[in-house]
Amino acid sequence: MSEEFQLFISSTVNDLAPVREELARNLAYPGCVIRYSEDARFPVEPGTSAHDACLAVVRRSHGFILLIGSRFGAEYLDQGKSITWREWEEARGAGLTPIVLINRKTTDVCRLIAEERSALLANNPTASAQELDSLLEDKLGEILQGYHLAPSIQRFVDRVCTEYRDNWVKLDWDGSAGQALEYIRFNLFIQAAASDRRRRDTIEYAQAAGVMLGHVRDLGLRVVGLTADARCGKITHYDAVQGMLETVALLRAGLFGFEDRDRYTLIVHELHDSALHPIARVAHPRVPRRGRKWMSGQGHAGQAILQDQFMVSGDIRQTFAWVRNPATDEEDQQNYVSMLSRPYYDSYGKPIGVVTLTSSRLDHFTKVNDSAAQAFETVVSLINSLVLETQHERRRQH
């Protein structure tokens, strides 16, 4: 990526060319390069289409401005989206936070179209977006004069305004370069800082995902080996599960983001007579073994089995799932802070146990869709597979 700050201006050209040119003149400063497609210096790699050249430049940019006026623009690869729409998507995918200005008249027209679209959709529930666009063009013909594919613009505006959070959207732009400059300058420094942070986060996430995938592959191979050993009678069912946990513990940094200072436990519980019994465990040396059993509905693990759901807590101590033991409470509050609990199942889909992962770090686990939680889900699935395979082998032998 260039050392210069590259700012990309995205919009349709036919209706907004004068605004784009004035923005380019007034936003440029030493160390900043303004990118817009009609500029003679716009970088295009040989053998690349005009549309793909724009997307490539977006990916190399540090800031992104989107102007929406009266035109939808050329469609990108028969996807039902304009190239401007795709540029916006590319910016989001690259970790940028677009500064968006929508002409106030276009905003009003889009609100009207959205209401009419809802009414048409109620009467035509199987109609495609493109079919509804055509019906709207016919119904609102006079109102939409001066617009190019206004119903398609409305779909784009709706996506921009509702699909993502943490973006700047000005819905009452008067269409002038002057007002656009004032708004953009006000937000540009904030966006530059945010985009740099998000870009770093995106890179770090991609790197972490690569490490995680490698670890998951290794765990899959470990499951195969442990299953084979159990089938041959070299190890017991419980030895196989313990061996799996020990491998996961060695890979905990890449899988779950553990640092050396973090204390952890990873425990597999088996359900017997409404109680969860620990059958395999790995933990940080400073976390003592308690051998605790949990009744269904008791504690984080018990709630997971009772509700049959994946549970995530950034600070379990502040939830109803915290179970206080006066003899160990002070130590427990230091060791068990963030927690993940997920059931595993028999071949009929009935919960037969719970796997738990704890961390001493506040908010180490907060969302079911973050990388650590997703890695944990994969680990539990592998443990589930190992349990089913070894149980099946035990039944076959008896």
Beta strands, then each sheet from edge to edge (+ up, - down):
strand 1: 5-10
strand 2: 32-35
strand 3: 63-68
strand 4: 99-103
strand 5: 168-173
strand 6: 264-272
strand 7: 275-283
strand 8: 294-295
strand 9: 311-313
strand 10: 338-345
strand 11: 351-359
sheet 1: 2+ 1+ 3+ 4+ 5+
sheet 2: 8+ 7- 6+ 11- 10+ 9-
end
